[in-house]
């Protein structure tokens, strides 16, 4: 009996849901139902669809219903560390969504709905720790995207439409089976250039600026020759990789 009860998961009532509403750092209303042993989407929370943030992470959800479209105010949706095998097409109706975390699930390339490309205001997307063997080129429509997590999948390449997103600053594509070991570094490097390097022709530099640049370059080269070569793998503080049971603290992935 205990085992059967465990398989059904915890029943979330409207009272429990109301008591789980918190005020987020910017004054928004956050419905936090994380780590509660939920196996099916609680229909009662549709009565609270005016919340700004919804956290259903660290549960045992296999499916998100199309009724998620009722949450039109959502700016922040956290579904990481469940057992999701697909996302509903209706997720594309959440036009205010700024942050989407579906890390550590069972999503495949085929189970990513094309409607994801309708999330025109999405800035942060975490697809890490899934079963993706490729990325839809249509993700290139997410012109506001600044951060994307692709780590621990089965990717062999990343579409140019994604790499060339105009506002993308951080990409974590570690631990994917890229055919060329340098390819992963190139993916990250193309993003780092956006964030850290301002390239101009030498002819446009004044003599003092050019001299400073040359001195800094020489200094870096000397350091490379003296110091042991560090790992070339990029490190992105906001795209930390959760372990198989997910990090206890996912604040790194919250919008600050």
Phi and psi in degrees as GROMACS dihedral restraints (atoms count N, CA, C in turn):
[ dihedral_restraints ]
;  ai    aj    ak    al  type     phi  dphi    fc
    3     4     5     6     1   -61.7    20    10
    4     5     6     7     1   -39.3    20    10
    6     7     8     9     1   -65.5    20    10
    7     8     9    10     1   -44.1    20    10
    9    10    11    12     1   -62.4    20    10
   10    11    12    13     1   -39.8    20    10
   12    13    14    15     1   -63.9    20    10
   13    14    15    16     1   -38.5    20    10
   15    16    17    18     1   -64.6    20    10
   16    17    18    19     1   -35.9    20    10
   18    19    20    21     1   -67.5    20    10
   19    20    21    22     1   -32.0    20    10
   21    22    23    24     1   -72.0    20    10
   22    23    24    25     1   -26.2    20    10
   24    25    26    27     1    79.9    20    10
   25    26    27    28     1   174.5    20    10
   27    28    29    30     1   -77.1    20    10
   28    29    30    31     1   136.1    20    10
   30    31    32    33     1   -87.0    20    10
   31    32    33    34     1   123.9    20    10
   33    34    35    36     1   -96.5    20    10
   34    35    36    37     1   120.0    20    10
   36    37    38    39     1   -94.6    20    10
   37    38    39    40     1   166.6    20    10
   39    40    41    42     1   -62.4    20    10
   40    41    42    43     1   -34.8    20    10
   42    43    44    45     1   -65.2    20    10
   43    44    45    46     1   -44.8    20    10
   45    46    47    48     1   -60.3    20    10
   46    47    48    49     1   -43.9    20    10
   48    49    50    51     1   -62.9    20    10
   49    50    51    52     1   -44.6    20    10
   51    52    53    54     1   -61.9    20    10
   52    53    54    55     1   -37.8    20    10
   54    55    56    57     1   -73.7    20    10
   55    56    57    58     1    -9.4    20    10
   57    58    59    60     1   -98.1    20    10
   58    59    60    61     1     4.0    20    10
   60    61    62    63     1   -80.6    20    10
   61    62    63    64     1   129.2    20    10
   63    64    65    66     1  -121.8    20    10
   64    65    66    67     1   159.6    20    10
   66    67    68    69     1   -94.0    20    10
   67    68    69    70     1   122.4    20    10
   69    70    71    72     1   -77.2    20    10
   70    71    72    73     1   173.9    20    10
   72    73    74    75     1   -59.0    20    10
   73    74    75    76     1   -27.5    20    10
   75    76    77    78     1  -103.7    20    10
   76    77    78    79     1    14.7    20    10
   78    79    80    81     1    92.4    20    10
   79    80    81    82     1    -1.7    20    10
   81    82    83    84     1   -75.6    20    10
   82    83    84    85     1   166.8    20    10
   84    85    86    87     1   -99.4    20    10
   85    86    87    88     1   121.2    20    10
   87    88    89    90     1  -112.9    20    10
   88    89    90    91     1   123.0    20    10
   90    91    92    93     1   -93.8    20    10
   91    92    93    94     1   107.6    20    10
   93    94    95    96     1  -105.7    20    10
   94    95    96    97     1   102.1    20    10
   96    97    98    99     1  -117.0    20    10
   97    98    99   100     1    32.5    20    10
   99   100   101   102     1   -75.6    20    10
  100   101   102   103     1   151.0    20    10
  102   103   104   105     1    55.4    20    10
  103   104   105   106     1    47.0    20    10
  105   106   107   108     1  -121.0    20    10
  106   107   108   109     1    10.7    20    10
  108   109   110   111     1    69.5    20    10
  109   110   111   112     1    28.7    20    10
  111   112   113   114     1   -80.3    20    10
  112   113   114   115     1   130.9    20    10
  114   115   116   117     1  -106.9    20    10
  115   116   117   118     1   -22.2    20    10
  117   118   119   120     1  -131.3    20    10
  118   119   120   121     1   148.3    20    10
  120   121   122   123     1   -58.7    20    10
  121   122   123   124     1   122.8    20    10
  123   124   125   126     1   -71.5    20    10
  124   125   126   127     1   110.7    20    10
  126   127   128   129     1   -64.3    20    10
  127   128   129   130     1   -25.8    20    10
  129   130   131   132     1   -62.6    20    10
  130   131   132   133     1   -25.2    20    10
  132   133   134   135     1   -74.7    20    10
  133   134   135   136     1    -6.7    20    10
  135   136   137   138     1   -64.3    20    10
  136   137   138   139     1   -19.9    20    10
  138   139   140   141     1   -79.0    20    10
  139   140   141   142     1    -6.3    20    10
  141   142   143   144     1  -117.1    20    10
  142   143   144   145     1    29.7    20    10
  144   145   146   147     1   -71.3    20    10
  145   146   147   148     1     0.4    20    10
  147   148   149   150     1   -91.6    20    10
  148   149   150   151     1     7.1    20    10
  150   151   152   153     1   -69.7    20    10
  151   152   153   154     1   158.3    20    10
  153   154   155   156     1   -91.0    20    10
  154   155   156   157     1   -26.7    20    10
  156   157   158   159     1  -134.8    20    10
  157   158   159   160     1   143.1    20    10
  159   160   161   162     1  -134.0    20    10
  160   161   162   163     1   122.0    20    10
  162   163   164   165     1  -117.8    20    10
  163   164   165   166     1   108.7    20    10
  165   166   167   168     1  -117.5    20    10
  166   167   168   169     1    24.2    20    10
  168   169   170   171     1   -70.6    20    10
  169   170   171   172     1   162.6    20    10
  171   172   173   174     1    56.0    20    10
  172   173   174   175     1    43.3    20    10
  174   175   176   177     1  -120.2    20    10
  175   176   177   178     1  -156.4    20    10
  177   178   179   180     1  -127.5    20    10
  178   179   180   181     1    37.0    20    10
  180   181   182   183     1   -73.1    20    10
  181   182   183   184     1   134.2    20    10
  183   184   185   186     1  -104.0    20    10
  184   185   186   187     1   -17.6    20    10
  186   187   188   189     1  -150.4    20    10
  187   188   189   190     1   142.9    20    10
  189   190   191   192     1  -110.0    20    10
  190   191   192   193     1   123.8    20    10
  192   193   194   195     1   -74.2    20    10
  193   194   195   196     1   164.1    20    10
  195   196   197   198     1   -66.0    20    10
  196   197   198   199     1   -16.4    20    10
  198   199   200   201     1   -67.3    20    10
  199   200   201   202     1    -3.9    20    10
  201   202   203   204     1   -59.8    20    10
  202   203   204   205     1   -21.3    20    10
  204   205   206   207     1   -64.4    20    10
  205   206   207   208     1   -16.1    20    10
  207   208   209   210     1   -67.8    20    10
  208   209   210   211     1   -20.1    20    10
  210   211   212   213     1   -88.3    20    10
  211   212   213   214     1    63.3    20    10
  213   214   215   216     1   -70.5    20    10
  214   215   216   217     1   -16.2    20    10
  216   217   218   219     1   -86.9    20    10
  217   218   219   220     1    -6.7    20    10
  219   220   221   222     1   -59.3    20    10
  220   221   222   223     1   128.0    20    10
  222   223   224   225     1  -109.3    20    10
  223   224   225   226     1   -18.8    20    10
  225   226   227   228     1  -142.6    20    10
  226   227   228   229     1   119.5    20    10
  228   229   230   231     1  -131.2    20    10
  229   230   231   232     1   117.8    20    10
  231   232   233   234     1  -115.9    20    10
  232   233   234   235     1   114.0    20    10
  234   235   236   237     1  -122.4    20    10
  235   236   237   238     1    17.6    20    10
  237   238   239   240     1   -66.5    20    10
  238   239   240   241     1   152.8    20    10
  240   241   242   243     1    60.2    20    10
  241   242   243   244     1    53.3    20    10
  243   244   245   246     1  -120.7    20    10
  244   245   246   247     1  -154.9    20    10
  246   247   248   249     1  -125.3    20    10
  247   248   249   250     1    35.4    20    10
  249   250   251   252     1   -63.7    20    10
  250   251   252   253     1   128.8    20    10
  252   253   254   255     1  -104.7    20    10
  253   254   255   256     1   -10.0    20    10
  255   256   257   258     1  -160.8    20    10
  256   257   258   259     1   162.7    20    10
  258   259   260   261     1  -117.7    20    10
  259   260   261   262     1   143.9    20    10
  261   262   263   264     1   -74.8    20    10
  262   263   264   265     1   150.6    20    10
  264   265   266   267     1   -60.6    20    10
  265   266   267   268     1   -28.6    20    10
  267   268   269   270     1   -63.6    20    10
  268   269   270   271     1   -14.1    20    10
  270   271   272   273     1   -63.2    20    10
  271   272   273   274     1   -23.8    20    10
  273   274   275   276     1   -69.6    20    10
  274   275   276   277     1   -10.9    20    10
  276   277   278   279     1   -84.3    20    10
  277   278   279   280     1    -9.0    20    10
  279   280   281   282     1   -82.6    20    10
  280   281   282   283     1    74.0    20    10
  282   283   284   285     1   -68.2    20    10
  283   284   285   286     1   -15.8    20    10
  285   286   287   288     1   -93.1    20    10
  286   287   288   289     1    -1.0    20    10
  288   289   290   291     1   -64.2    20    10
  289   290   291   292     1   125.6    20    10
  291   292   293   294     1  -104.0    20    10
  292   293   294   295     1   -33.1    20    10
  294   295   296   297     1  -136.0    20    10
  295   296   297   298     1   128.2    20    10
  297   298   299   300     1  -136.2    20    10
  298   299   300   301     1   120.5    20    10
  300   301   302   303     1  -120.4    20    10
  301   302   303   304     1   110.2    20    10
  303   304   305   306     1  -120.2    20    10
  304   305   306   307     1    26.4    20    10
  306   307   308   309     1   -61.8    20    10
  307   308   309   310     1   150.7    20    10
  309   310   311   312     1    61.6    20    10
  310   311   312   313     1    55.6    20    10
  312   313   314   315     1  -131.3    20    10
  313   314   315   316     1  -157.4    20    10
  315   316   317   318     1  -122.8    20    10
  316   317   318   319     1    36.3    20    10
  318   319   320   321     1   -76.0    20    10
  319   320   321   322     1   138.5    20    10
  321   322   323   324     1  -110.9    20    10
  322   323   324   325     1   169.7    20    10
  324   325   326   327     1   -58.4    20    10
  325   326   327   328     1   -41.6    20    10
  327   328   329   330     1   -67.8    20    10
  328   329   330   331     1   -23.8    20    10
  330   331   332   333     1   -89.8    20    10
  331   332   333   334     1     0.2    20    10
  333   334   335   336     1   -85.2    20    10
  334   335   336   337     1   114.9    20    10
  336   337   338   339     1   -69.1    20    10
  337   338   339   340     1   143.5    20    10
  339   340   341   342     1   -60.1    20    10
  340   341   342   343     1   -23.7    20    10
  342   343   344   345     1   -66.0    20    10
  343   344   345   346     1    -9.5    20    10
  345   346   347   348     1   -57.2    20    10
  346   347   348   349     1   -30.1    20    10
  348   349   350   351     1   -73.0    20    10
  349   350   351   352     1    -1.6    20    10
  351   352   353   354     1   -88.4    20    10
  352   353   354   355     1    -6.7    20    10
  354   355   356   357     1   -81.0    20    10
  355   356   357   358     1    73.6    20    10
  357   358   359   360     1   -66.4    20    10
  358   359   360   361     1   -19.7    20    10
  360   361   362   363     1  -101.7    20    10
  361   362   363   364     1     6.3    20    10
  363   364   365   366     1   -70.0    20    10
  364   365   366   367     1   126.2    20    10
  366   367   368   369     1  -106.3    20    10
  367   368   369   370     1   -32.6    20    10
  369   370   371   372     1  -130.6    20    10
  370   371   372   373     1   126.4    20    10
  372   373   374   375     1  -134.2    20    10
  373   374   375   376     1   124.1    20    10
  375   376   377   378     1  -115.9    20    10
  376   377   378   379     1   112.1    20    10
  378   379   380   381     1  -112.6    20    10
  379   380   381   382     1    12.6    20    10
  381   382   383   384     1   -64.0    20    10
  382   383   384   385     1   160.2    20    10
  384   385   386   387     1    54.8    20    10
  385   386   387   388     1    50.8    20    10
  387   388   389   390     1  -127.5    20    10
  388   389   390   391     1  -155.8    20    10
  390   391   392   393     1  -123.0    20    10
  391   392   393   394     1    41.4    20    10
  393   394   395   396     1   -83.1    20    10
  394   395   396   397     1   125.4    20    10
  396   397   398   399     1  -102.7    20    10
  397   398   399   400     1    -7.5    20    10
  399   400   401   402     1  -160.1    20    10
  400   401   402   403     1   167.0    20    10
  402   403   404   405     1  -115.2    20    10
  403   404   405   406     1   139.4    20    10
  405   406   407   408     1   -64.2    20    10
  406   407   408   409     1   130.9    20    10
  408   409   410   411     1   -63.2    20    10
  409   410   411   412     1   -19.9    20    10
  411   412   413   414     1   -66.2    20    10
  412   413   414   415     1   -15.2    20    10
  414   415   416   417     1   -63.9    20    10
  415   416   417   418     1   -15.2    20    10
  417   418   419   420     1   -66.0    20    10
  418   419   420   421     1    -8.9    20    10
  420   421   422   423     1   -80.3    20    10
  421   422   423   424     1    -9.5    20    10
  423   424   425   426     1   -83.6    20    10
  424   425   426   427     1    73.1    20    10
  426   427   428   429     1   -66.2    20    10
  427   428   429   430     1   -19.3    20    10
  429   430   431   432     1   -92.0    20    10
  430   431   432   433     1    -2.7    20    10
  432   433   434   435     1   -64.1    20    10
  433   434   435   436     1   128.1    20    10
  435   436   437   438     1  -112.4    20    10
  436   437   438   439     1   -24.4    20    10
  438   439   440   441     1  -139.4    20    10
  439   440   441   442     1   138.6    20    10
  441   442   443   444     1  -141.9    20    10
  442   443   444   445     1   133.7    20    10
  444   445   446   447     1  -106.6    20    10
  445   446   447   448     1   122.4    20    10
  447   448   449   450     1  -126.2    20    10
  448   449   450   451     1     8.1    20    10
  450   451   452   453     1   -63.3    20    10
  451   452   453   454     1   154.5    20    10
  453   454   455   456     1    55.1    20    10
  454   455   456   457     1    52.4    20    10
  456   457   458   459     1  -123.6    20    10
  457   458   459   460     1  -157.4    20    10
  459   460   461   462     1  -121.7    20    10
  460   461   462   463     1    35.5    20    10
  462   463   464   465     1   -75.1    20    10
  463   464   465   466     1   137.2    20    10
  465   466   467   468     1  -108.6    20    10
  466   467   468   469     1   -11.8    20    10
  468   469   470   471     1  -160.3    20    10
  469   470   471   472     1   163.8    20    10
  471   472   473   474     1  -124.6    20    10
  472   473   474   475     1   126.1    20    10
  474   475   476   477     1   -59.5    20    10
  475   476   477   478     1   144.4    20    10
  477   478   479   480     1   -60.1    20    10
  478   479   480   481     1   -31.2    20    10
  480   481   482   483     1   -62.3    20    10
  481   482   483   484     1   -27.5    20    10
  483   484   485   486     1   -85.8    20    10
  484   485   486   487     1   -46.4    20    10
  486   487   488   489     1   -60.8    20    10
  487   488   489   490     1   -28.7    20    10
  489   490   491   492     1  -100.1    20    10
  490   491   492   493     1    16.0    20    10
  492   493   494   495     1   -56.6    20    10
  493   494   495   496     1   131.3    20    10
  495   496   497   498     1   -62.2    20    10
  496   497   498   499     1   -28.8    20    10
  498   499   500   501     1  -110.4    20    10
  499   500   501   502     1     5.8    20    10
  501   502   503   504     1   -67.9    20    10
  502   503   504   505     1   125.1    20    10
  504   505   506   507     1  -117.0    20    10
  505   506   507   508     1   -28.2    20    10
  507   508   509   510     1  -134.8    20    10
  508   509   510   511     1   130.4    20    10
  510   511   512   513     1  -137.1    20    10
  511   512   513   514     1   128.9    20    10
  513   514   515   516     1  -114.1    20    10
  514   515   516   517     1   107.5    20    10
  516   517   518   519     1  -118.7    20    10
  517   518   519   520     1    26.6    20    10
  519   520   521   522     1   -65.5    20    10
  520   521   522   523     1   154.0    20    10
  522   523   524   525     1    56.3    20    10
  523   524   525   526     1    49.6    20    10
  525   526   527   528     1  -119.2    20    10
  526   527   528   529     1   149.8    20    10
  528   529   530   531     1   -82.7    20    10
  529   530   531   532     1    58.8    20    10
  531   532   533   534     1   -62.3    20    10
  532   533   534   535     1   136.0    20    10
  534   535   536   537     1   -61.1    20    10
  535   536   537   538     1   -33.6    20    10
  537   538   539   540     1  -110.3    20    10
  538   539   540   541     1   124.5    20    10
  540   541   542   543     1   -61.3    20    10
  541   542   543   544     1   -23.6    20    10
  543   544   545   546     1   -82.9    20    10
  544   545   546   547     1   -14.4    20    10
  546   547   548   549     1   -64.4    20    10
  547   548   549   550     1   -40.4    20    10
  549   550   551   552     1   -60.7    20    10
  550   551   552   553     1   -41.9    20    10
  552   553   554   555     1   -65.8    20    10
  553   554   555   556     1   -34.2    20    10
  555   556   557   558     1   -67.0    20    10
  556   557   558   559     1   -38.6    20    10
  558   559   560   561     1   -59.8    20    10
  559   560   561   562     1   -47.2    20    10
  561   562   563   564     1   -68.9    20    10
  562   563   564   565     1   -39.6    20    10
  564   565   566   567     1   -63.5    20    10
  565   566   567   568     1   -38.3    20    10
  567   568   569   570     1   -63.1    20    10
  568   569   570   571     1   -30.2    20    10
  570   571   572   573     1   -78.4    20    10
  571   572   573   574     1   -41.1    20    10
  573   574   575   576     1   -61.2    20    10
  574   575   576   577     1   -33.1    20    10
  576   577   578   579     1   -61.4    20    10
  577   578   579   580     1   -39.1    20    10
  579   580   581   582     1   -61.6    20    10
  580   581   582   583     1   -40.6    20    10
  582   583   584   585     1   -82.0    20    10
  583   584   585   586     1   -34.5    20    10
  585   586   587   588     1  -117.8    20    10
  586   587   588   589     1   -22.8    20    10
  588   589   590   591     1  -110.6    20    10
  589   590   591   592     1   137.9    20    10
  591   592   593   594     1  -119.4    20    10
  592   593   594   595     1   105.3    20    10
  594   595   596   597     1   -98.0    20    10
  595   596   597   598     1   128.2    20    10
  597   598   599   600     1  -137.2    20    10
  598   599   600   601     1   151.4    20    10
  600   601   602   603     1   -63.3    20    10
  601   602   603   604     1   150.2    20    10
  603   604   605   606     1   -59.0    20    10
  604   605   606   607     1   -34.2    20    10
  606   607   608   609     1   -64.4    20    10
  607   608   609   610     1   -19.9    20    10
  609   610   611   612     1   -90.3    20    10
  610   611   612   613     1    -0.6    20    10
  612   613   614   615     1   -97.8    20    10
  613   614   615   616     1   141.2    20    10
  615   616   617   618     1   -72.6    20    10
  616   617   618   619     1   163.9    20    10
  618   619   620   621     1   -60.4    20    10
  619   620   621   622     1   -39.2    20    10
  621   622   623   624     1   -68.5    20    10
  622   623   624   625     1   -40.2    20    10
  624   625   626   627     1   -65.5    20    10
  625   626   627   628     1   -41.4    20    10
  627   628   629   630     1   -62.8    20    10
  628   629   630   631     1   -42.0    20    10
  630   631   632   633     1   -62.7    20    10
  631   632   633   634     1   -42.1    20    10
  633   634   635   636     1   -61.4    20    10
  634   635   636   637     1   -44.9    20    10
  636   637   638   639     1   -60.6    20    10
  637   638   639   640     1   -43.5    20    10
  639   640   641   642     1   -64.9    20    10
  640   641   642   643     1   -39.1    20    10
  642   643   644   645     1   -65.3    20    10
  643   644   645   646     1   -41.1    20    10
  645   646   647   648     1   -65.7    20    10
  646   647   648   649     1   -39.3    20    10
  648   649   650   651     1   -63.5    20    10
  649   650   651   652     1   -43.7    20    10
  651   652   653   654     1   -62.2    20    10
  652   653   654   655     1   -39.8    20    10
  654   655   656   657     1   -62.8    20    10
  655   656   657   658     1   -44.3    20    10
  657   658   659   660     1   -63.8    20    10
  658   659   660   661     1   -39.9    20    10
  660   661   662   663     1   -64.4    20    10
  661   662   663   664     1   -38.8    20    10
  663   664   665   666     1   -65.4    20    10
  664   665   666   667     1   -40.2    20    10
  666   667   668   669     1   -63.2    20    10
  667   668   669   670     1   -40.1    20    10
  669   670   671   672     1   -61.9    20    10
  670   671   672   673     1   -37.8    20    10
  672   673   674   675     1   -74.0    20    10
  673   674   675   676     1   -27.1    20    10
  675   676   677   678     1   -92.1    20    10
  676   677   678   679     1   -49.1    20    10
  678   679   680   681     1   -78.1    20    10
  679   680   681   682     1   149.3    20    10
  681   682   683   684     1   -62.9    20    10
  682   683   684   685     1   143.9    20    10
  684   685   686   687     1   -68.1    20    10
  685   686   687   688     1   118.9    20    10
  687   688   689   690     1   -76.5    20    10
  688   689   690   691     1   169.5    20    10
  690   691   692   693     1   -62.1    20    10
  691   692   693   694     1   138.2    20    10
  693   694   695   696     1   -85.1    20    10
  694   695   696   697     1    -4.1    20    10
  696   697   698   699     1   -65.9    20    10
  697   698   699   700     1   132.0    20    10
  699   700   701   702     1   -69.9    20    10
  700   701   702   703     1   152.9    20    10
  702   703   704   705     1  -124.3    20    10
  703   704   705   706     1   122.3    20    10
  705   706   707   708     1  -120.1    20    10
  706   707   708   709     1   113.5    20    10
  708   709   710   711     1   -60.0    20    10
  709   710   711   712     1   -34.2    20    10
  711   712   713   714     1   -85.5    20    10
  712   713   714   715     1    -6.4    20    10
  714   715   716   717     1  -119.7    20    10
  715   716   717   718     1    48.3    20    10
  717   718   719   720     1   -66.8    20    10
  718   719   720   721     1   142.9    20    10
  720   721   722   723     1   -86.5    20    10
  721   722   723   724     1   119.5    20    10
  723   724   725   726     1   -70.8    20    10
  724   725   726   727     1   155.5    20    10
  726   727   728   729     1   -79.6    20    10
  727   728   729   730     1  -174.4    20    10
  729   730   731   732     1   -61.5    20    10
  730   731   732   733     1   -25.6    20    10
  732   733   734   735     1   -99.4    20    10
  733   734   735   736     1     4.6    20    10
  735   736   737   738     1    75.9    20    10
  736   737   738   739     1   150.9    20    10
  738   739   740   741     1   -66.2    20    10
  739   740   741   742     1   144.3    20    10
  741   742   743   744     1   -67.1    20    10
  742   743   744   745     1   -30.9    20    10
  744   745   746   747     1  -115.8    20    10
  745   746   747   748     1   110.5    20    10
  747   748   749   750     1  -100.5    20    10
  748   749   750   751     1    18.6    20    10
  750   751   752   753     1   -61.6    20    10
  751   752   753   754     1   -24.4    20    10
  753   754   755   756     1   -60.0    20    10
  754   755   756   757     1   -26.6    20    10
  756   757   758   759     1   -96.0    20    10
  757   758   759   760     1    -2.7    20    10
  759   760   761   762     1   -79.9    20    10
  760   761   762   763     1   149.0    20    10
  762   763   764   765     1   -65.3    20    10
  763   764   765   766     1   130.1    20    10
